[in-house]
Structures are given as C-alpha cells and as structure tokens.
Amino acid sequence: MAAITTWFRLHGRSRDTDATTHLAQEIRDPLWMLARQWQLGELAGHDGGSPIVAHVQRESAWLSRYCPGSTPTAASAVDYAAQQRPLDAVVEAEPVLAAGVWSLGLDIEAGLQLLRTLDAFGLSALRGAVIAGYAFSAHNARPAEVDALLGDEDTLLTAQSRTTPSGAIAFARLSAGDRSAFPADAAVGPAIDAWLAWCRGAVFVEPAASPAWRDNRLEHAFSVGARFADREVVLQALAYDGDSLDWHTFDASDASLGTPARDERVAQVTIPTPVRFRAMPPPRTWEFEDARFDLGAVDAGPTDLARLLVLDFALIFSHDWFLVPLDAPVGALTRVSDLTVVDTFGAELVIQTVDDAAPDRPWHMFQPGGLPGMLLVAPTALQSLRGELREEVLLVRDDGADTAWAIERVVELPSDRPATRAHQAPVDVSPPGSGLRYTLASRVPTNWVPLIRTPSGGSSRLVAGRVLPSTPSDATLALGRVLTERAPLSLYDEEVPREGVRITRRYRLARWIDGSTHLWLARAREAGIGPGASHLEYDRLLP
C-alpha cells in the first residue's frame, strides 16, 4: 500500500542568526556603476549639486507717506514713520469728538482731571476759582429716547456739572493761552501743561489726517508711498474693511505722493536649508515614512488640478526645494536685486525671479498687485486689545418690505457710555369699543432706519430716511455717529448683500515694535446676520 504524505506549507529556514548580510544592499562593481553614470550623462548634470551657500542682496524702501481717500495726491498726503506707529492705527483712527462736540461725560471727566492735576501740584486752593471760571453752559436738547436710555445717569451728570469745571471750555481757553480764570500771581504753568498733555494724549486720540472711511462704500480707502533710488512706488488700498491689513490689501498705483528717498541696501550670506513637511518621501531607502499621513490615499480626479499639483510637488519635486532666509524690515517694500547660490561642486548659479524666468507665467506671493518682485511686510499690529462696543449698526435686507434697514443696536450716550437700543416692534392697540381704524403704515422699532433705494446716475443708492407712522413718538430715529455724521447716509446698493453688513466702532490698544503704546478709535466692517423682517405694511384697517 502506497504511503500518502501531506503538508500545509514549506518555507526556508536560515542557518545564520545574523540578518545584516540579507538586509544590506551590496555593490559588487562600483566602477561599473560609475561608468554607466558617465555613459548616461548623469555626471554632467547641471543640477547635480546641492546648494550650500546663498549670497542675497536686497534693497528696502520705507513707507514714509500716507494719504487717506480713494484719490492719492501729494497735496493731501502726510508724513508717516512705520517705526513709530502701526499703519492700521493711522488708517482706522477717527476723531473721538463728533463734529468737535464734547459729550457731557467726557466734559465732566476732563474737568475732574483738571482738579486732580491742581491737587497734585499743591494748588488745591484754586479749585473754587477754576469751577467758577469754567462753569458749564447749557447743553443742547436731547431726544426723549436718549433721556430714557440715560435714566438716573442724567441726574448724576447734572449734579456733577455743578461742582466740576467744564473740561471743554477750559481746554479751549487754555490752549489759546487764556488763563484769566487763575490768579495773576499763581504759578500754574506746569499744572496747566500737564493737564493739556493729558487731554491731548487720553482724550484727543485724533488721526494725523482726515479719516479714510468712505460712507458710500462702508470701507477704508488710503494710499502709502515708498521711494527707491530709481523710482517711487505708491500702494493703494480701496477696500480695507478694518479686519486684516496685509500685503494682499494693496495694489500698485501710478499716482505720486511726493515721497522722499529713504531706502537701504543690505547683503546677506545664508545657508540654504531643504524644505521639510510631514508625509514627505524620505530620501533614504530604509527610512520609514510617517504612518499618520498617506499621500497615496489622496483621491484626485483628472479635473482636480489643485490636488494633482500638491501630489506632484510632494512625491516628485519635494527634494528640489530649498529655503533661503531673508531679513525684510517691517514697514518697507523689499526687492531682491541679486541671489547667487554656490553648490557642493563650487559652481555659482545666479537665480532669476519668476517674472524674469517666465514673464508670461508669473506667480506672486507676498507681493502687492502690479508689483512683481517686491515684498511687503506691512506695519500692522498683529495683536491688539479691543474695547467694548461703542456703536453697532446692522444693515439688512427686508424682502417683505422691498427695502433695506439700518438697525442701531448699540449707541454711545452723552455720558460717554454705550447702551443697547430696544429693537422690538411696538404693538398697535386700539381703544376698546372702537370700530375700524385706518393706519397709513404699521409701526416698526424706532431704531430701524429705512434705506430707500434711489437712482443715481447709472447705479442706485441706498439713502437713509425715516418711517413716519401716525404717532410721532414712533418715528424712526438714528442716534449713533455711523448714520448721522454725514446726513443723509447714502451708500451704493451693492454694498448691502443678502447676508447683510455689521458696522462697529470701538477702541483698540496695541503695543508697537519700539515698545510704545497706541490707542485709537476704530471702525470696522464685518459680515452680517442675514436678512431681516420689519413687518412693515401700508394702508391697513385695524379692528
């Protein structure tokens, strides 16, 4: 009977416990491999060496002129020093006083500070003369809603004004050199100088030029200028919303701001370093890749150009990129005039810019529009403290009423304190036992200001108006500066999109590169909260 032999598997077994020989990649004939490299032309490759030294020559021109508005001119431009003040503090700053009028709270606070200054200089005996010499005058009448928002504060402010000098009157007279309220023989010069310095530093945080805010576009417009040895460069920003001021905010302009020459030339010698990123293919054979990233699992179709370019760079050309550091000063335009690289074979190679190497296929990064080959490190305060809202206005579309609305949510009171306005629509109530009652229009919240579409040339504008119901106390009324400083407010129709717009005013505080502290009152534009519904109706009969 024949025997049947069965098995599950066969495998070899190493007789040697050392696996070094089996894992090694041995080269039996290195001379043959060198000959093949020479035969195929690999030894004559122009990119065979790796860069080890980079010689960089740069030229930087400081931003030294600033011009607010959409039309840059030398006449309206002012000097600007990027080393002393951040650019966003200059662009966003707006006057603290609305039309030069002091609020009652700020007036009292400045008067109290004058009394404190006199006490600090040992002049407390002059308190009575100062209070009598700078007595408060009657303030303008206020809307009833403002008095309601003030509440008990109105009584406190009125009482305080009787025992406090007026800071506004004192500042106007003392700034003009009128010291008639003080005794002629009183040595009050240092105290007055200290108080005026406090007012100018803590109260009058005023812009160096006219505000850059454009009401018709709800954004800032301005220009800055720098001059190289051979040309002047003007950067123009026409749509800065007050959020992120950087190189992408600017475009080149052909205008001139009369910028003086202020540039520097610097030569640097640096060591290029290879670009590294996660999931990068390792250059060594037995080096394992990072298991947390799988570039092979990226799903890219023939039309996914962005993904294909990323994969092409990561899998094929990732080892051909090197990083050369460049010290570009803050607040200056910088251009690289020469970049020479020395490789491991001692060969020197002059690197061209993208625009010089391929002018028909430019590629720009950190370069303002229309300025190829120039880098801009914007003098922007990266971090700043933001105060509480001084004013907030929402611009919304109302499809039901076929109009747009400006809703004041937060306004600044005469007490120099922000307050929230009620935004609930009043309810129409008829007297009991009455019959039908005709109303011209339904009642809307008093803080809802209508924006009426008005033709203007080849476009349309949204002009602020009023809703006048049958009861005069229900008429819409704007109290804040955003809607009242340029009456009537008129903006382009396209500036209020479907998602709406949010306009805010608040103080910002930032520290600059020289250690100085800067405070300014800023206005910003943000995305809104969507459409709104006022439920406005006309020609109604109510029971």
ABEGO torsion letter per residue (X at the ends): XBBBBBBABBBBBBABABAAAAABBBBABAAAAAAAAAAAGAAABAAABBBABBBBBBBBBBBABBBBEABBBAAABBBBBAAABBAAAAAABBBABBGGBBBAAAAAAAAAAAAAAAAAAGAAAAAAAAAAABBBBBBBBBBAAAAAAAEAAAAAAAAAAAABBBAAAAAAAAAAGBAAABBAABBAAAAAAAAAAAAAAAABBBBABBBABBAAAGBBBBBBBBBBAABBBBBBBABBAGABBBAAABBBBABBAGBBBBBBBBBBBBBBBBBBBBGBBBABAABBBBAABBAAABBBBAABAAAAAAAAAAAAAAAABBBBBBBBBBGBBBBBABBBBBBAAGBBBBBBBAAAABAABBBBBGBBBGBBGBBBBBBBBABBBBBBBABBBBBBBBAAAGBBBBBBABBBBAAGBBBBBBABBBBBBBBBGBBBBBBABBBBBAABBBBBBBBBEABBBBBBBBBBBABAAABBBBABAAAAABOBBBBBAAABBAAEBBBBBBBBBBBBAAGBBBBBBBBBBBBBAEBBBAGBBBGBBBX
